[in-house]
Amino acid sequence: MWAPSPPARVSLAPELGEAVDGLAIDFVLTRSVRDSATGLDAIAGNIQGDPYWAPPAPPSWLAASLEKPKRLRIAVSFRKLDGNALHPDCEAAVRQAAKLCEELGHIVKGATPAFDLGTLVPSFITLWTANLATAIDYIARVTRQTPAPDLFEGLTWGMEEAGNRGRACIPPSLFAGRGHPESLAMFLHVCALFPIQPQPKFATRFQLYFSTFLLRNKIRDYHLAIVFE
């Protein structure tokens, strides 16, 4: 499935001004870049009041997707952002993609942007869970229901509890994460190749990590309902 679209390309109006501080989008699920370009031609655009605006778009995304691309400067990394090794299968997939880009005539060089993960990861978790808790409160008001553990998957309910504790921390979390776009802007590459997952069963590891986060922060009544493979 292919669904890339930055939040600034497709307005969330009139239902929403923005979602999850720019981390969530409305778009389409497709099977090709061509189909995604067609989707952008159909629904991309902004209105006054949108908090995010992208640079001017081409006359047609579909037509642009059919043009021969310019030679690009592409960064590729075969390690996780914390410097640790990838799972061999994930590394092989990145190397295969890098080789294909080189065969297409692009300049591919090894490089990794510098992130302060000790700041970025807790800030992201606070931002995500606080927005989730706010969304659950909104749906509860609309449906006139009271949120309770039996209405949610275990991971979602655990995040909701963490979010209720972290709502007052959203402004500091946003401030803490502001340096990371600048880190990418200084990266001096048109695009980058990174693995989406550091290992084939990443979701399971994420759930174990998140359960540890919840326990450290004394979030009660946390339980796992689903383990994704």
Beta strands, then each sheet from edge to edge (+ up, - down):
strand 1: 73-76
strand 2: 107-110
strand 3: 191-193
sheet 1: 2+ 1+ 3+
end
